[in-house]
Amino acid sequence: MILLGILLMAAIGAFTGLLIADNTSGGPDYDVTVLGHHIATMNSLAIFLSGIALTLLFCLGLALAVGVSARRRRRSAELSEARAEARQAAAERDALQDRVQDVPPTAGEAVPTSTRRHRRTGHLFGH
């Protein structure tokens, strides 16, 4: 999207520059030419309105480029915040686990056993 916005702004800027450079003659009606090709014959109002249309298209390209970069910054900030929260949660979990392992079991508590389950060996599917 950022490339599309920049491309749109560049194309409109180049087109406007060519229009201004190729059309310096005066009069009530202007023959609009670009690179030697006749495009249209316009009066002052039509030229003014086409300038407004080109400006709106340029602003659309600018909005695309700025919007994408703002969204990228916001997403990277959210991602770094989530990573920081995950690191903090992992540190709290590790501290709690160390604290639980350091305390010896009392007479009323059961001694923790291995959490690994016994796995059967040599199991053949379908038999």
MODELLER restraints for C-alpha pairs under 7 A, 6 or more apart:
rsr = mdl.restraints
at = mdl.atoms
rsr.add(forms.Gaussian(group=physical.xy_distance, feature=features.Distance(at['CA:1:A'], at['CA:64:A']), mean=6.38, stdev=0.5))
rsr.add(forms.Gaussian(group=physical.xy_distance, feature=features.Distance(at['CA:1:A'], at['CA:65:A']), mean=6.75, stdev=0.5))
rsr.add(forms.Gaussian(group=physical.xy_distance, feature=features.Distance(at['CA:1:A'], at['CA:68:A']), mean=6.59, stdev=0.5))
rsr.add(forms.Gaussian(group=physical.xy_distance, feature=features.Distance(at['CA:2:A'], at['CA:64:A']), mean=6.16, stdev=0.5))
rsr.add(forms.Gaussian(group=physical.xy_distance, feature=features.Distance(at['CA:2:A'], at['CA:65:A']), mean=4.32, stdev=0.5))
rsr.add(forms.Gaussian(group=physical.xy_distance, feature=features.Distance(at['CA:2:A'], at['CA:68:A']), mean=5.92, stdev=0.5))
rsr.add(forms.Gaussian(group=physical.xy_distance, feature=features.Distance(at['CA:5:A'], at['CA:61:A']), mean=3.97, stdev=0.5))
rsr.add(forms.Gaussian(group=physical.xy_distance, feature=features.Distance(at['CA:5:A'], at['CA:62:A']), mean=5.98, stdev=0.5))
rsr.add(forms.Gaussian(group=physical.xy_distance, feature=features.Distance(at['CA:5:A'], at['CA:64:A']), mean=5.03, stdev=0.5))
rsr.add(forms.Gaussian(group=physical.xy_distance, feature=features.Distance(at['CA:5:A'], at['CA:65:A']), mean=4.90, stdev=0.5))
rsr.add(forms.Gaussian(group=physical.xy_distance, feature=features.Distance(at['CA:6:A'], at['CA:61:A']), mean=6.30, stdev=0.5))
rsr.add(forms.Gaussian(group=physical.xy_distance, feature=features.Distance(at['CA:6:A'], at['CA:65:A']), mean=6.35, stdev=0.5))
rsr.add(forms.Gaussian(group=physical.xy_distance, feature=features.Distance(at['CA:8:A'], at['CA:58:A']), mean=6.90, stdev=0.5))
rsr.add(forms.Gaussian(group=physical.xy_distance, feature=features.Distance(at['CA:8:A'], at['CA:61:A']), mean=5.37, stdev=0.5))
rsr.add(forms.Gaussian(group=physical.xy_distance, feature=features.Distance(at['CA:9:A'], at['CA:58:A']), mean=5.17, stdev=0.5))
rsr.add(forms.Gaussian(group=physical.xy_distance, feature=features.Distance(at['CA:9:A'], at['CA:61:A']), mean=5.37, stdev=0.5))
rsr.add(forms.Gaussian(group=physical.xy_distance, feature=features.Distance(at['CA:9:A'], at['CA:62:A']), mean=6.76, stdev=0.5))
rsr.add(forms.Gaussian(group=physical.xy_distance, feature=features.Distance(at['CA:12:A'], at['CA:54:A']), mean=6.71, stdev=0.5))
rsr.add(forms.Gaussian(group=physical.xy_distance, feature=features.Distance(at['CA:12:A'], at['CA:58:A']), mean=6.38, stdev=0.5))
rsr.add(forms.Gaussian(group=physical.xy_distance, feature=features.Distance(at['CA:18:A'], at['CA:34:A']), mean=6.25, stdev=0.5))
rsr.add(forms.Gaussian(group=physical.xy_distance, feature=features.Distance(at['CA:19:A'], at['CA:33:A']), mean=6.90, stdev=0.5))
rsr.add(forms.Gaussian(group=physical.xy_distance, feature=features.Distance(at['CA:19:A'], at['CA:34:A']), mean=6.10, stdev=0.5))
rsr.add(forms.Gaussian(group=physical.xy_distance, feature=features.Distance(at['CA:22:A'], at['CA:33:A']), mean=6.34, stdev=0.5))
rsr.add(forms.Gaussian(group=physical.xy_distance, feature=features.Distance(at['CA:22:A'], at['CA:34:A']), mean=6.46, stdev=0.5))
rsr.add(forms.Gaussian(group=physical.xy_distance, feature=features.Distance(at['CA:23:A'], at['CA:32:A']), mean=6.28, stdev=0.5))
rsr.add(forms.Gaussian(group=physical.xy_distance, feature=features.Distance(at['CA:23:A'], at['CA:33:A']), mean=6.73, stdev=0.5))
rsr.add(forms.Gaussian(group=physical.xy_distance, feature=features.Distance(at['CA:28:A'], at['CA:43:A']), mean=6.13, stdev=0.5))
rsr.add(forms.Gaussian(group=physical.xy_distance, feature=features.Distance(at['CA:29:A'], at['CA:41:A']), mean=6.40, stdev=0.5))
rsr.add(forms.Gaussian(group=physical.xy_distance, feature=features.Distance(at['CA:29:A'], at['CA:42:A']), mean=5.54, stdev=0.5))
rsr.add(forms.Gaussian(group=physical.xy_distance, feature=features.Distance(at['CA:29:A'], at['CA:43:A']), mean=4.63, stdev=0.5))
rsr.add(forms.Gaussian(group=physical.xy_distance, feature=features.Distance(at['CA:30:A'], at['CA:41:A']), mean=5.43, stdev=0.5))
rsr.add(forms.Gaussian(group=physical.xy_distance, feature=features.Distance(at['CA:30:A'], at['CA:42:A']), mean=5.23, stdev=0.5))
rsr.add(forms.Gaussian(group=physical.xy_distance, feature=features.Distance(at['CA:30:A'], at['CA:43:A']), mean=6.15, stdev=0.5))
rsr.add(forms.Gaussian(group=physical.xy_distance, feature=features.Distance(at['CA:31:A'], at['CA:38:A']), mean=6.93, stdev=0.5))
rsr.add(forms.Gaussian(group=physical.xy_distance, feature=features.Distance(at['CA:31:A'], at['CA:40:A']), mean=5.98, stdev=0.5))
rsr.add(forms.Gaussian(group=physical.xy_distance, feature=features.Distance(at['CA:31:A'], at['CA:41:A']), mean=4.41, stdev=0.5))
rsr.add(forms.Gaussian(group=physical.xy_distance, feature=features.Distance(at['CA:31:A'], at['CA:42:A']), mean=6.52, stdev=0.5))
rsr.add(forms.Gaussian(group=physical.xy_distance, feature=features.Distance(at['CA:32:A'], at['CA:38:A']), mean=5.99, stdev=0.5))
rsr.add(forms.Gaussian(group=physical.xy_distance, feature=features.Distance(at['CA:32:A'], at['CA:39:A']), mean=5.53, stdev=0.5))
rsr.add(forms.Gaussian(group=physical.xy_distance, feature=features.Distance(at['CA:32:A'], at['CA:40:A']), mean=5.27, stdev=0.5))
rsr.add(forms.Gaussian(group=physical.xy_distance, feature=features.Distance(at['CA:32:A'], at['CA:41:A']), mean=5.89, stdev=0.5))
rsr.add(forms.Gaussian(group=physical.xy_distance, feature=features.Distance(at['CA:33:A'], at['CA:39:A']), mean=5.45, stdev=0.5))
rsr.add(forms.Gaussian(group=physical.xy_distance, feature=features.Distance(at['CA:105:A'], at['CA:111:A']), mean=6.49, stdev=0.5))
